[in-house]
Protein backbone atom coordinates (compact mmCIF):
# COMPACT_ATOMS: atom_id res chain seq x y z
CA UNK A 1 0.00 0.00 0.00
CA UNK A 2 1.32 3.42 -1.00
CA UNK A 3 0.11 6.96 -0.35
CA UNK A 4 0.71 9.25 -3.34
CA UNK A 5 0.61 12.96 -2.49
CA UNK A 6 0.76 15.46 -5.34
CA UNK A 7 1.04 19.15 -4.43
CA UNK A 8 0.19 21.91 -6.91
CA UNK A 9 1.63 25.20 -5.71
CA UNK A 10 -1.00 27.98 -5.43
CA UNK A 11 -3.75 25.79 -6.87
CA UNK A 12 -6.70 27.81 -5.62
CA UNK A 13 -9.96 25.97 -5.01
CA UNK A 14 -11.85 28.63 -6.98
CA UNK A 15 -9.65 28.13 -10.03
CA UNK A 16 -9.75 24.32 -9.91
CA UNK A 17 -13.53 24.35 -9.38
CA UNK A 18 -14.09 26.56 -12.41
CA UNK A 19 -11.78 24.54 -14.65
CA UNK A 20 -13.25 21.23 -13.51
CA UNK A 21 -16.78 22.47 -14.19
CA UNK A 22 -15.62 23.39 -17.71
CA UNK A 23 -14.31 19.85 -18.26
CA UNK A 24 -10.70 21.04 -18.46
CA UNK A 25 -9.44 18.89 -15.55
CA UNK A 26 -10.75 15.37 -16.16
CA UNK A 27 -8.40 13.79 -13.64
CA UNK A 28 -9.43 16.15 -10.84
CA UNK A 29 -13.02 15.18 -11.64
CA UNK A 30 -12.00 11.52 -11.59
CA UNK A 31 -10.30 11.89 -8.19
CA UNK A 32 -13.22 13.80 -6.66
CA UNK A 33 -15.71 11.20 -7.89
CA UNK A 34 -13.68 8.44 -6.24
CA UNK A 35 -13.15 10.20 -2.91
CA UNK A 36 -13.51 13.41 -0.94
CA UNK A 37 -12.91 17.02 -1.95
CA UNK A 38 -12.70 20.33 -0.12
CA UNK A 39 -11.51 23.90 -0.07
CA UNK A 40 -8.75 24.27 2.52
CA UNK A 41 -7.89 27.29 4.71
CA UNK A 42 -4.15 28.08 4.42
CA UNK A 43 -2.28 29.43 7.45
CA UNK A 44 -2.67 32.99 8.69
CA UNK A 45 -1.55 35.70 8.99
CA UNK A 46 1.04 34.78 6.33
CA UNK A 47 0.32 32.30 3.54
CA UNK A 48 3.49 32.51 1.48
CA UNK A 49 4.77 29.17 0.23
CA UNK A 50 7.08 28.14 3.13
CA UNK A 51 4.58 28.54 6.02
CA UNK A 52 1.83 27.09 3.85
CA UNK A 53 3.90 24.02 2.93
CA UNK A 54 4.94 23.59 6.55
CA UNK A 55 1.27 23.60 7.57
CA UNK A 56 0.35 21.23 4.75
CA UNK A 57 3.13 18.75 5.54
CA UNK A 58 2.95 18.81 9.36
CA UNK A 59 -0.77 19.35 9.95
CA UNK A 60 0.00 22.24 12.31
CA UNK A 61 -0.13 26.04 12.22
CA UNK A 62 2.82 28.48 12.21
CA UNK A 63 2.50 28.97 15.99
CA UNK A 64 3.76 25.38 16.24
CA UNK A 65 5.99 24.74 13.22
CA UNK A 66 7.64 28.20 13.42
CA UNK A 67 7.79 28.96 9.68
CA UNK A 68 6.35 32.44 9.12
CA UNK A 69 7.45 33.47 5.61
CA UNK A 70 10.13 32.93 2.97
CA UNK A 71 12.44 34.39 5.57
CA UNK A 72 11.81 34.23 9.29
CA UNK A 73 12.46 37.38 11.36
CA UNK A 74 13.38 37.28 15.01
CA UNK A 75 15.93 34.48 14.81
CA UNK A 76 18.63 36.50 16.60
CA UNK A 77 20.64 39.58 15.79
CA UNK A 78 19.56 43.05 14.79
CA UNK A 79 15.95 43.92 14.06
CA UNK A 80 16.31 43.56 10.28
CA UNK A 81 17.90 40.08 10.34
CA UNK A 82 16.08 36.90 9.32
CA UNK A 83 16.70 33.24 8.48
CA UNK A 84 15.82 31.13 5.44
CA UNK A 85 12.59 29.20 5.89
CA UNK A 86 13.62 26.20 3.80
CA UNK A 87 16.88 25.64 5.69
CA UNK A 88 17.28 22.10 7.05
CA UNK A 89 15.66 21.73 10.44
CA UNK A 90 13.86 25.07 10.24
CA UNK A 91 10.43 23.41 10.50
CA UNK A 92 10.01 22.74 14.23
CA UNK A 93 7.30 20.05 13.95
CA UNK A 94 7.85 16.60 12.37
CA UNK A 95 6.57 16.29 8.83
CA UNK A 96 4.42 13.39 7.68
CA UNK A 97 7.48 11.62 6.22
CA UNK A 98 9.44 12.08 9.44
CA UNK A 99 6.59 10.49 11.39
CA UNK A 100 6.45 7.75 8.76
CA UNK A 101 10.19 7.11 9.19
CA UNK A 102 9.72 6.73 12.95
CA UNK A 103 7.28 3.91 12.16
CA UNK A 104 9.74 2.25 9.76
CA UNK A 105 8.03 3.48 6.59
CA UNK A 106 9.88 4.80 3.54
CA UNK A 107 9.35 7.96 1.46
CA UNK A 108 10.28 9.13 -2.03
CA UNK A 109 10.22 12.92 -2.48
CA UNK A 110 10.40 14.99 -5.68
CA UNK A 111 11.31 18.65 -5.04
CA UNK A 112 9.96 18.65 -1.50
CA UNK A 113 11.58 20.83 1.21
CA UNK A 114 12.91 19.56 4.54
CA UNK A 115 13.86 16.15 3.15
CA UNK A 116 17.66 16.72 3.05
CA UNK A 117 19.66 17.38 6.21
CA UNK A 118 22.24 20.07 6.88
CA UNK A 119 24.95 17.51 6.05
CA UNK A 120 23.55 17.11 2.53
CA UNK A 121 22.28 13.61 3.20
CA UNK A 122 18.73 12.35 2.96
CA UNK A 123 16.72 12.41 6.16
CA UNK A 124 15.91 9.12 7.86
CA UNK A 125 13.53 6.95 5.85
CA UNK A 126 13.98 8.90 2.59
CA UNK A 127 14.57 6.48 -0.31
CA UNK A 128 15.19 9.39 -2.65
CA UNK A 129 15.04 13.17 -2.39
CA UNK A 130 15.46 15.32 -5.48
CA UNK A 131 15.85 19.05 -4.80
CA UNK A 132 17.22 22.07 -6.70
CA UNK A 133 15.79 25.32 -5.35
CA UNK A 134 18.38 25.68 -2.60
CA UNK A 135 21.21 26.21 -5.10
CA UNK A 136 20.26 28.72 -7.77
CA UNK A 137 23.11 29.85 -10.01
CA UNK A 138 21.36 32.63 -11.93
CA UNK A 139 17.90 34.00 -12.74
CA UNK A 140 16.19 34.06 -16.12
CA UNK A 141 17.06 36.67 -18.76
CA UNK A 142 15.97 38.15 -22.07
CA UNK A 143 19.17 38.97 -23.95
CA UNK A 144 18.99 41.41 -26.92
CA UNK A 145 21.24 40.45 -29.82
CA UNK A 146 23.04 42.98 -32.02
CA UNK A 147 23.80 40.68 -34.96
CA UNK A 148 27.47 40.06 -34.22
CA UNK A 149 29.24 37.68 -31.90
CA UNK A 150 28.08 38.10 -28.31
CA UNK A 151 29.27 36.98 -24.89
CA UNK A 152 26.99 36.47 -21.91
CA UNK A 153 27.30 34.63 -18.61
CA UNK A 154 25.08 32.37 -16.56
CA UNK A 155 26.61 32.60 -13.12
CA UNK A 156 30.17 31.31 -13.56
CA UNK A 157 29.43 29.80 -16.98
CA UNK A 158 30.33 31.89 -20.07
CA UNK A 159 28.01 31.74 -23.08
CA UNK A 160 29.29 32.43 -26.58
CA UNK A 161 26.66 33.40 -29.19
CA UNK A 162 27.75 33.22 -32.84
CA UNK A 163 25.62 34.11 -35.90
CA UNK A 164 25.27 31.32 -38.49
CA UNK A 165 23.26 32.81 -41.31
CA UNK A 166 19.77 33.53 -40.01
CA UNK A 167 20.40 31.25 -37.03
CA UNK A 168 22.68 31.45 -34.01
CA UNK A 169 24.87 28.96 -32.20
CA UNK A 170 25.08 29.19 -28.42
CA UNK A 171 28.10 27.52 -26.81
CA UNK A 172 29.03 26.70 -23.25
CA UNK A 173 32.33 24.90 -23.08
CA UNK A 174 32.21 21.94 -25.46
CA UNK A 175 28.42 21.93 -25.70
CA UNK A 176 26.32 23.96 -28.11
CA UNK A 177 22.83 24.34 -29.58
CA UNK A 178 21.68 26.03 -32.79
CA UNK A 179 18.58 28.21 -32.65
CA UNK A 180 16.37 29.94 -35.19
CA UNK A 181 13.43 32.31 -34.88
CA UNK A 182 11.18 29.81 -36.58
CA UNK A 183 11.91 27.02 -34.09
CA UNK A 184 8.73 25.98 -32.33
CA UNK A 185 10.08 25.29 -28.86
CA UNK A 186 12.89 25.61 -26.37
CA UNK A 187 16.27 23.86 -26.51
CA UNK A 188 18.34 22.61 -23.60
CA UNK A 189 21.97 23.53 -23.04
CA UNK A 190 23.88 21.88 -20.22
CA UNK A 191 26.35 23.98 -18.25
CA UNK A 192 29.28 22.14 -16.75
CA UNK A 193 28.39 18.84 -15.11
CA UNK A 194 25.52 19.77 -12.83
CA UNK A 195 23.24 22.44 -14.30
CA UNK A 196 21.78 23.84 -17.49
CA UNK A 197 19.38 26.27 -19.13
CA UNK A 198 16.56 26.27 -21.69
CA UNK A 199 16.96 28.64 -24.65
CA UNK A 200 14.73 30.14 -27.32
CA UNK A 201 15.39 32.71 -30.05
CA UNK A 202 12.48 35.05 -30.82
CA UNK A 203 11.80 38.25 -32.72
CA UNK A 204 10.14 40.97 -30.64
CA UNK A 205 9.35 43.91 -32.88
CA UNK A 206 12.54 44.71 -34.77
CA UNK A 207 14.77 43.06 -32.15
CA UNK A 208 16.12 39.54 -31.86
CA UNK A 209 15.97 38.28 -28.29
CA UNK A 210 17.66 35.24 -26.81
CA UNK A 211 15.48 34.00 -23.97
CA UNK A 212 16.90 31.76 -21.31
CA UNK A 213 15.58 30.25 -18.14
CA UNK A 214 17.43 30.48 -14.85
CA UNK A 215 19.96 27.88 -13.77
CA UNK A 216 20.05 25.70 -10.66
CA UNK A 217 22.18 22.81 -9.41
CA UNK A 218 19.89 19.85 -8.66
CA UNK A 219 20.95 17.25 -6.14
CA UNK A 220 19.71 13.69 -5.66
CA UNK A 221 20.31 11.83 -2.42
CA UNK A 222 18.66 8.88 -0.71
CA UNK A 223 18.94 5.38 0.65
CA UNK A 224 17.55 3.55 -2.41
CA UNK A 225 20.59 3.32 -4.69
CA UNK A 226 18.59 1.92 -7.59
CA UNK A 227 16.21 4.86 -7.56
CA UNK A 228 18.86 7.52 -7.00
CA UNK A 229 20.87 5.95 -9.82
CA UNK A 230 17.90 6.14 -12.16
CA UNK A 231 17.63 9.87 -11.48
CA UNK A 232 21.34 10.65 -11.75
CA UNK A 233 22.17 8.63 -14.84
CA UNK A 234 23.63 10.98 -17.45
CA UNK A 235 20.84 12.39 -19.60
CA UNK A 236 18.11 10.66 -17.60
CA UNK A 237 16.44 13.95 -16.70
CA UNK A 238 15.93 17.16 -18.65
CA UNK A 239 17.65 20.35 -17.60
CA UNK A 240 16.05 21.74 -14.44
CA UNK A 241 14.05 24.95 -14.71
CA UNK A 242 12.54 26.21 -11.47
CA UNK A 243 10.52 29.05 -13.00
CA UNK A 244 9.59 30.49 -16.37
CA UNK A 245 10.52 33.88 -17.80
CA UNK A 246 7.84 35.72 -15.84
CA UNK A 247 10.03 38.71 -14.86
CA UNK A 248 10.87 39.35 -18.52
CA UNK A 249 7.21 39.00 -19.49
CA UNK A 250 6.22 41.39 -16.69
CA UNK A 251 8.80 43.94 -17.82
CA UNK A 252 7.49 43.93 -21.39
CA UNK A 253 10.65 42.35 -22.81
CA UNK A 254 8.60 39.69 -24.66
CA UNK A 255 6.51 42.35 -26.34
CA UNK A 256 3.35 44.09 -25.11
CA UNK A 257 1.12 42.04 -22.83
CA UNK A 258 -2.54 41.54 -23.65
CA UNK A 259 -3.47 44.08 -20.99
CA UNK A 260 -1.11 46.57 -22.65
CA UNK A 261 -2.58 46.11 -26.12
CA UNK A 262 -0.60 43.04 -27.20
CA UNK A 263 -1.85 40.23 -29.41
CA UNK A 264 -1.10 37.30 -27.07
CA UNK A 265 2.42 36.61 -28.40
CA UNK A 266 4.04 37.59 -25.08
CA UNK A 267 1.66 35.36 -23.12
CA UNK A 268 2.36 32.43 -25.42
CA UNK A 269 6.11 32.88 -24.95
CA UNK A 270 5.72 33.04 -21.19
CA UNK A 271 3.48 29.95 -21.07
CA UNK A 272 5.92 28.07 -23.30
CA UNK A 273 8.67 28.79 -20.75
CA UNK A 274 6.44 27.39 -18.00
CA UNK A 275 6.28 24.30 -20.18
CA UNK A 276 10.03 23.88 -19.63
CA UNK A 277 9.38 23.92 -15.88
CA UNK A 278 6.62 21.34 -16.29
CA UNK A 279 8.92 19.01 -18.21
CA UNK A 280 11.72 19.33 -15.65
CA UNK A 281 9.38 18.38 -12.80
CA UNK A 282 7.28 15.82 -14.66
CA UNK A 283 10.21 13.67 -15.78
CA UNK A 284 11.60 12.81 -12.31
CA UNK A 285 8.07 12.39 -10.98
CA UNK A 286 7.42 9.74 -13.65
CA UNK A 287 10.66 7.94 -12.83
CA UNK A 288 9.81 7.86 -9.13
CA UNK A 289 6.19 6.87 -9.79
CA UNK A 290 7.08 3.76 -11.73
CA UNK A 291 10.32 2.67 -10.02
CA UNK A 292 9.83 3.40 -6.32
CA UNK A 293 9.36 0.90 -3.49
CA UNK A 294 8.24 3.52 -0.96
CA UNK A 295 5.20 3.72 1.30
CA UNK A 296 4.80 7.47 0.74
CA UNK A 297 5.50 9.36 -2.49
CA UNK A 298 5.37 13.17 -2.30
CA UNK A 299 5.68 15.27 -5.47
CA UNK A 300 5.64 19.04 -5.81
CA UNK A 301 4.73 21.00 -8.94
CA UNK A 302 5.32 24.81 -9.12
CA UNK A 303 3.83 25.61 -12.53
CA UNK A 304 0.38 26.63 -11.28
CA UNK A 305 2.00 29.19 -8.97
CA UNK A 306 4.30 30.50 -11.71
CA UNK A 307 1.29 31.01 -13.97
CA UNK A 308 -0.87 32.55 -11.25
CA UNK A 309 1.54 35.32 -10.28
CA UNK A 310 1.76 36.58 -13.86
CA UNK A 311 -1.80 36.17 -15.16
CA UNK A 312 -4.53 35.31 -12.68
CA UNK A 313 -5.60 38.78 -11.56
CA UNK A 314 -6.84 39.72 -15.02
CA UNK A 315 -9.39 36.89 -14.95
CA UNK A 316 -10.24 37.19 -11.23
CA UNK A 317 -13.66 38.92 -11.19
CA UNK A 318 -13.27 39.82 -7.50
CA UNK A 319 -10.04 41.73 -8.08
CA UNK A 320 -9.54 45.36 -9.04
CA UNK A 321 -7.02 43.96 -11.54
CA UNK A 322 -9.81 42.17 -13.45
CA UNK A 323 -9.77 42.91 -17.17
CA UNK A 324 -13.02 41.73 -18.81
CA UNK A 325 -11.69 42.75 -22.23
CA UNK A 326 -8.91 40.11 -22.14
CA UNK A 327 -10.07 37.79 -19.34
CA UNK A 328 -11.17 34.90 -21.57
CA UNK A 329 -7.96 35.01 -23.59
CA UNK A 330 -5.94 34.95 -20.37
CA UNK A 331 -8.09 32.11 -19.05
CA UNK A 332 -7.13 30.01 -22.07
CA UNK A 333 -3.52 30.16 -20.90
CA UNK A 334 -4.57 29.29 -17.34
CA UNK A 335 -6.44 26.29 -18.74
CA UNK A 336 -3.33 25.14 -20.60
CA UNK A 337 -1.02 25.16 -17.59
CA UNK A 338 -3.54 23.58 -15.21
CA UNK A 339 -4.16 20.98 -17.91
CA UNK A 340 -0.49 19.99 -17.75
CA UNK A 341 -0.78 19.61 -13.97
CA UNK A 342 -3.93 17.52 -14.41
CA UNK A 343 -2.04 15.26 -16.82
CA UNK A 344 0.48 14.41 -14.10
CA UNK A 345 -2.37 13.73 -11.68
CA UNK A 346 -3.75 11.30 -14.26
CA UNK A 347 -0.46 9.43 -14.29
CA UNK A 348 -0.54 9.18 -10.51
CA UNK A 349 -4.09 7.81 -10.61
CA UNK A 350 -3.08 5.30 -13.28
CA UNK A 351 -0.13 4.15 -11.17
CA UNK A 352 -2.07 3.76 -7.92
CA UNK A 353 -3.71 0.45 -7.15
CA UNK A 354 -7.07 -0.12 -5.44
CA UNK A 355 -5.48 -0.27 -1.98
CA UNK A 356 -3.33 2.79 -2.58
CA UNK A 357 -4.34 6.33 -1.65
CA UNK A 358 -4.02 9.44 -3.81
CA UNK A 359 -4.02 12.95 -2.37
CA UNK A 360 -4.09 16.18 -4.36
CA UNK A 361 -3.31 19.29 -2.32
CA UNK A 362 -2.03 22.82 -2.53
CA UNK A 363 -0.20 25.02 -0.06
CA UNK A 364 -2.55 27.98 -0.61
CA UNK A 365 -4.66 29.67 -3.25
CA UNK A 366 -4.05 32.96 -5.05
CA UNK A 367 -5.91 36.23 -5.63
CA UNK A 368 -5.62 39.08 -8.07
CA UNK A 369 -3.49 42.08 -7.15
CA UNK A 370 -3.81 45.62 -8.51
CA UNK A 371 -1.46 47.73 -6.38
CA UNK A 372 1.91 47.52 -4.68
CA UNK A 373 1.99 48.92 -1.13
CA UNK A 374 5.19 50.17 0.49
CA UNK A 375 4.53 50.34 4.25
CA UNK A 376 7.96 51.74 5.08
CA UNK A 377 7.14 54.84 3.02
CA UNK A 378 4.15 55.45 5.31
CA UNK A 379 6.29 54.81 8.40
CA UNK A 380 8.92 57.28 7.20
CA UNK A 381 6.23 59.89 6.57
CA UNK A 382 4.96 59.29 10.12
CA UNK A 383 8.44 59.84 11.57
CA UNK A 384 8.81 56.21 12.66
CA UNK A 385 11.33 54.94 10.11
CA UNK A 386 14.33 56.45 8.34
CA UNK A 387 15.79 56.47 4.85
CA UNK A 388 19.46 56.10 3.94
CA UNK A 389 21.07 58.69 1.64
CA UNK A 390 20.93 56.05 -1.09
CA UNK A 391 17.14 55.72 -0.76
CA UNK A 392 16.81 52.45 1.18
CA UNK A 393 15.32 51.81 4.62
CA UNK A 394 17.81 52.48 7.42
CA UNK A 395 16.95 49.92 10.15
CA UNK A 396 19.47 51.30 12.64
CA UNK A 397 17.78 54.73 12.59
CA UNK A 398 14.21 53.39 12.47
CA UNK A 399 11.97 53.04 15.52
CA UNK A 400 9.51 50.76 13.69
CA UNK A 401 9.94 49.10 10.34
CA UNK A 402 7.97 46.86 8.04
CA UNK A 403 10.34 43.93 8.13
CA UNK A 404 12.58 43.34 5.08
CA UNK A 405 11.61 39.65 5.29
CA UNK A 406 8.38 40.87 3.62
CA UNK A 407 6.21 38.49 5.61
CA UNK A 408 3.71 41.15 6.74
CA UNK A 409 5.18 41.98 10.14
CA UNK A 410 5.95 45.30 11.86
CA UNK A 411 8.92 45.28 14.26
CA UNK A 412 9.99 47.74 16.92
CA UNK A 413 13.73 48.33 17.01
CA UNK A 414 13.86 48.15 20.81
CA UNK A 415 16.87 48.34 23.09
CA UNK A 416 16.92 44.59 23.87
CA UNK A 417 18.03 43.95 20.28
CA UNK A 418 21.62 44.47 19.09
CA UNK A 419 21.79 48.09 17.96
CA UNK A 420 18.28 48.72 19.28
CA UNK A 421 17.06 52.31 19.26
CA UNK A 422 14.09 52.75 21.61
CA UNK A 423 13.18 51.51 25.11
CA UNK A 424 11.16 48.33 25.09
CA UNK A 425 8.58 50.05 27.29
CA UNK A 426 7.77 52.40 24.40
CA UNK A 427 7.18 49.59 21.89
CA UNK A 428 3.41 49.20 22.21
CA UNK A 429 2.76 52.90 21.73
CA UNK A 430 5.04 52.96 18.69
CA UNK A 431 3.19 50.00 17.17
CA UNK A 432 -0.08 51.82 17.73
CA UNK A 433 1.31 54.84 15.84
CA UNK A 434 2.51 52.58 13.02
CA UNK A 435 -0.88 50.90 12.83
CA UNK A 436 -2.64 54.27 12.66
CA UNK A 437 -0.33 55.39 9.85
CA UNK A 438 -1.05 52.27 7.80
CA UNK A 439 -4.79 52.32 8.48
CA UNK A 440 -4.93 55.74 6.83
CA UNK A 441 -3.46 54.47 3.54
CA UNK A 442 -5.99 53.84 0.76
CA UNK A 443 -6.00 52.69 -2.83
CA UNK A 444 -5.59 55.37 -5.54
CA UNK A 445 -9.34 56.08 -5.51
CA UNK A 446 -9.10 57.12 -1.87
CA UNK A 447 -12.04 54.93 -0.89
CA UNK A 448 -10.56 51.51 -0.09
CA UNK A 449 -8.08 50.94 2.75
CA UNK A 450 -5.09 48.83 1.80
CA UNK A 451 -5.19 47.06 5.17
CA UNK A 452 -8.02 44.92 6.54
CA UNK A 453 -6.72 44.46 10.07
CA UNK A 454 -3.80 43.91 12.43
CA UNK A 455 -3.04 40.83 14.51
CA UNK A 456 -0.37 39.03 16.50
CA UNK A 457 2.55 37.50 14.64
CA UNK A 458 3.06 33.75 15.30
CA UNK A 459 5.73 33.01 17.86
CA UNK A 460 6.48 36.70 18.49
CA UNK A 461 5.94 38.97 21.48
CA UNK A 462 2.88 41.13 20.64
CA UNK A 463 4.41 43.96 22.67
CA UNK A 464 7.14 44.43 20.05
CA UNK A 465 5.78 42.79 16.86
CA UNK A 466 2.48 43.22 15.04
CA UNK A 467 1.25 41.65 11.82
CA UNK A 468 -0.49 43.60 9.07
CA UNK A 469 -3.32 42.01 7.10
CA UNK A 470 -3.42 43.55 3.63
CA UNK A 471 -6.32 43.67 1.23
CA UNK A 472 -5.76 40.80 -1.26
CA UNK A 473 -5.54 43.37 -4.07
CA UNK A 474 -2.44 44.83 -2.41
CA UNK A 475 1.05 43.37 -2.81
CA UNK A 476 3.18 44.63 0.10
CA UNK A 477 6.87 45.34 -0.34
CA UNK A 478 9.50 46.36 2.19
CA UNK A 479 11.35 48.32 -0.48
CA UNK A 480 11.14 52.07 -0.93
CA UNK A 481 10.30 53.87 -4.16
CA UNK A 482 12.22 56.68 -5.88
CA UNK A 483 8.98 58.68 -6.09
CA UNK A 484 8.24 57.94 -2.38
CA UNK A 485 4.72 56.71 -3.23
CA UNK A 486 3.08 54.45 -0.65
CA UNK A 487 0.71 52.89 -3.21
CA UNK A 488 1.41 52.34 -6.90
CA UNK A 489 0.08 50.16 -9.75
CA UNK A 490 1.63 46.69 -9.77
CA UNK A 491 2.68 44.66 -12.79
CA UNK A 492 2.41 41.33 -10.96
CA UNK A 493 -1.34 40.57 -10.97
CA UNK A 494 -1.44 37.62 -8.56
CA UNK A 495 -0.20 37.13 -5.00
CA UNK A 496 -0.63 35.31 -1.68
CA UNK A 497 1.22 36.99 1.18
CA UNK A 498 -1.07 37.91 4.05
CA UNK A 499 -4.24 35.92 4.66
CA UNK A 500 -7.28 37.80 5.93
CA UNK A 501 -9.62 34.87 5.28
CA UNK A 502 -10.47 35.66 1.66
CA UNK A 503 -11.76 32.39 0.09
CA UNK A 504 -9.68 32.97 -3.05
CA UNK A 505 -6.70 31.99 -0.89
CA UNK A 506 -8.24 28.61 -0.08
CA UNK A 507 -6.26 25.66 -1.46
CA UNK A 508 -7.67 22.73 -3.40
CA UNK A 509 -7.84 19.36 -1.64
CA UNK A 510 -9.05 15.97 -2.85
CA UNK A 511 -8.27 12.42 -1.79
CA UNK A 512 -9.31 8.86 -2.53
CA UNK A 513 -8.34 5.59 -0.92
CA UNK A 514 -9.49 2.95 1.54
CA UNK A 515 -11.93 4.43 4.06
CA UNK A 516 -12.57 7.61 2.08
CA UNK A 517 -16.18 7.79 0.95
CA UNK A 518 -16.59 8.47 -2.80
CA UNK A 519 -18.06 11.68 -4.14
CA UNK A 520 -18.15 13.58 -0.83
CA UNK A 521 -17.76 17.37 -0.79
CA UNK A 522 -16.46 18.38 2.65
CA UNK A 523 -17.02 22.09 2.05
CA UNK A 524 -14.26 24.08 3.74
CA UNK A 525 -11.67 22.51 6.04
CA UNK A 526 -8.33 23.60 7.45
CA UNK A 527 -5.22 22.82 5.43
CA UNK A 528 -4.02 20.81 8.41
CA UNK A 529 -6.44 18.08 7.27
CA UNK A 530 -4.37 16.67 4.36
CA UNK A 531 -1.54 15.66 6.71
CA UNK A 532 -4.03 13.96 9.01
CA UNK A 533 -5.49 12.07 6.05
CA UNK A 534 -2.03 11.05 4.83
CA UNK A 535 -1.08 9.78 8.31
CA UNK A 536 -4.31 7.87 8.64
CA UNK A 537 -3.91 6.26 5.23
CA UNK A 538 -0.39 5.23 6.24
CA UNK A 539 -1.84 3.59 9.35
CA UNK A 540 -0.24 6.11 11.70
CA UNK A 541 -3.37 7.39 13.43
CA UNK A 542 -6.84 6.06 14.11
CA UNK A 543 -9.02 8.82 12.71
CA UNK A 544 -8.92 11.95 10.62
CA UNK A 545 -10.48 14.30 13.11
CA UNK A 546 -8.22 17.41 13.00
CA UNK A 547 -7.27 19.32 16.09
CA UNK A 548 -9.47 22.36 16.61
CA UNK A 549 -6.90 25.10 16.09
CA UNK A 550 -8.97 27.66 14.17
CA UNK A 551 -12.07 28.81 16.04
CA UNK A 552 -13.81 29.87 12.82
CA UNK A 553 -13.62 26.42 11.23
CA UNK A 554 -15.63 23.42 12.51
CA UNK A 555 -13.80 20.13 12.83
CA UNK A 556 -15.01 17.60 10.26
CA UNK A 557 -14.58 13.85 10.03
CA UNK A 558 -12.83 13.21 6.75
CA UNK A 559 -12.50 9.45 6.84
CA UNK A 560 -13.80 6.50 8.77
CA UNK A 561 -12.01 3.37 9.85
CA UNK A 562 -12.11 0.54 7.36
Buried (B, 14 or more C-beta within 10 A) or exposed (E): BBBBBBBBBBBBBBBBBBBBEEEBBBBBBBBBEBBBBBBBBBBBBBBBBBBBBBBBBBBBBBEBBBBBBBBBBBBEEEBBBBBEBBBBEBBBBBBBBBBBBEEEBBBBBBBBBBBBBEEEBBBBBBBBBBBBBBEBBBBBBBBEBEEEEBEBEBBEBEBBBBBEEEBBEBBBBEEEBEBEEEBEEBBBBBBBEBBBBBBBBBEBEEEBBBBBBBBBBBBBBBBBEEBBBBBBEEEEBBBBBBBBBBBBBBEBBBBBBBBEEBEBBBBBBBBBBBBBBBBBBBBBBBBBBEBBEBBBBBBBBBBBBBBBBBBBBBBBEBBBBBBEEBBEBBBEBBBBBBBBBBBBBBBBBEBBEEEBBBBBBBBBBBBBBBBBBBBBBBBBBBEBBBBEEEEEBBBBEBBBBBBBBBBBBBBBBBBEBEEBBBEBEBBEEBBEBBBEBBBBBBBEEEEBBBBBBBBBBBBBBEEBBBBBBBBBBBBBBBBBBEEEBBBBEBBBBBBBBBBBBBBBBBBBBBBBBBBBEEEBEBEBBBBBBBBBBBBBBBEBBEEBBBEEBBEEBEBBEBBEEE
